[in-house]
């Protein structure tokens, strides 16, 4: 989890903790009952989806500075052998 948070902060160093939390929770793959549950929490973290979410939704104190900047495109990763593409 800490590695994914580091990736999110690398892409958007201006993201506040609430934006990071929201990106992780809303993009997690639900494993148990719908939503949060005691066995699986919010689910399995999806790093790629979380990066996409943080790049499109980042509330922060520097909103005026980031509003004029062009958004960074989502990373384009090559397919990996043995993984569904």
WOVENTA-V556881 format. One record per residue. N is the residue number from 1. RES is the residue in three letters. BURIAL is b if it has 16 or more other ideal C-beta (glycine too) atoms within 10 Angstrom, else e. Layout:
[[N:RES:BURIAL] [N:RES:BURIAL]]
//
This chain:
[[1:UNK:e] [2:UNK:e] [3:UNK:e] [4:UNK:b] [5:UNK:b] [6:UNK:e] [7:UNK:b] [8:UNK:b] [9:UNK:e] [10:UNK:e] [11:UNK:b] [12:UNK:b] [13:UNK:e] [14:UNK:e] [15:UNK:b] [16:UNK:e] [17:UNK:e] [18:UNK:e] [19:UNK:b] [20:UNK:b] [21:UNK:e] [22:UNK:b] [23:UNK:b] [24:UNK:b] [25:UNK:b] [26:UNK:e] [27:UNK:b] [28:UNK:b] [29:UNK:e] [30:UNK:e] [31:UNK:e] [32:UNK:e] [33:UNK:e] [34:UNK:e] [35:UNK:e] [36:UNK:e] [37:UNK:e] [38:UNK:e] [39:UNK:e] [40:UNK:e] [41:UNK:e] [42:UNK:b] [43:UNK:b] [44:UNK:e] [45:UNK:b] [46:UNK:b] [47:UNK:b] [48:UNK:e] [49:UNK:b] [50:UNK:b] [51:UNK:b] [52:UNK:b] [53:UNK:b] [54:UNK:b] [55:UNK:b] [56:UNK:e] [57:UNK:e] [58:UNK:b] [59:UNK:e] [60:UNK:e] [61:UNK:e] [62:UNK:e] [63:UNK:e] [64:UNK:e] [65:UNK:e] [66:UNK:e] [67:UNK:e] [68:UNK:e] [69:UNK:e] [70:UNK:e] [71:UNK:e] [72:UNK:e] [73:UNK:e] [74:UNK:e] [75:UNK:e] [76:UNK:e] [77:UNK:e] [78:UNK:e] [79:UNK:e] [80:UNK:e] [81:UNK:e] [82:UNK:e] [83:UNK:e] [84:UNK:e] [85:UNK:e]]
//
